Amino acid sequence: MANFLFVLSKNNNESATRCFQFAKIAHSKDHNVNLFFIDDGVKWADKTRSLTEKTATGDCPNDYLPYLVEKEVPIGV
């Protein structure tokens, strides 16, 4: 089992989607995962923010972030 820290520093839908996707993949493989939002990435901590904007590949933050929240993956801001 490995330890992963994913740092999101951009208020960018593509960056957030990939960050959440990689965190979900690592966690689902039983690795220890932590997320940390810094700089403009803290805007993703807003619970009223829409998570449904699609990326160029057709996925969105809402495809991954609810899993992380449900599994209580630590998210620091």
Number of C-alpha atoms within 10 A of each C-alpha: 8 10 11 15 13 15 17 22 17 17 16 13 17 17 16 23 22 17 18 23 21 16 24 22 13 17 20 14 10 12 15 16 21 18 19 15 20 16 11 12 18 16 16 22 12 8 8 7 9 10 18 12 13 15 14 7 7 7 16 21 23 16 15 21 20 14 17 20 11 8 12 10 17 13 16 12 14
